[in-house]
């Protein structure tokens, strides 16, 4: 069964500093990997996705993530955070079957706090 | 031009009542999902429908019954509500010809008193 681990429950970063959120996955085949962000009281917004090809993917709001198959990781990065980045971040894995109606398996989320 | 919408946004009700949450998507997707987010923000798939057919039915009490009248709508009916049903319920949709990129609705916060 697939699983996702986000080792950091909370992370505090100063505004303007760089950010890295960790994500490790377990999946038997080629995974489809996603990062979603959830602002307080809001739904989930897709930041970026990895399906195949270039292992460094660019997303919205200046985020990027790198897929490392050897480490089963898909860490999210941003070179300089803004106060508006404070939110809950979820890593998710989907079946690499190319479609169907598979649900996503989510990690437990990382709560990002931005210090002024 | 909301992509995935849910009604209501908030739902407060008494134990034992029956309630429904509605979801609609205008993305032309053929697959829709219900997820539950608990008080610790953990998200878990409950159901998925593809072309109005139930595909995934995770271990969810049979008090929960999804209904898909057409590809653009997936409603969630809950009978005999319990305190433990309090959560945020998210609807999502995707294309089965795509790569499982799911678009989420704004969520419905259900509080059972």
Interface residues (C-beta under 8 A of the other chain):
Chain A: X32 X34 X36 X38 X42 X43 X44 X45 X46 X49 X51 X88 X90 X94 X95 X98 X99 X100 X101 X102 X103 X104 X105 X106 X108 X109
Chain B: X4 X31 X33 X35 X40 X41 X42 X43 X44 X45 X48 X49 X50 X55 X56 X58 X90 X94 X95 X96 X97 X98 X99 X100 X101 X102 X103 X104 X105 X106 X107
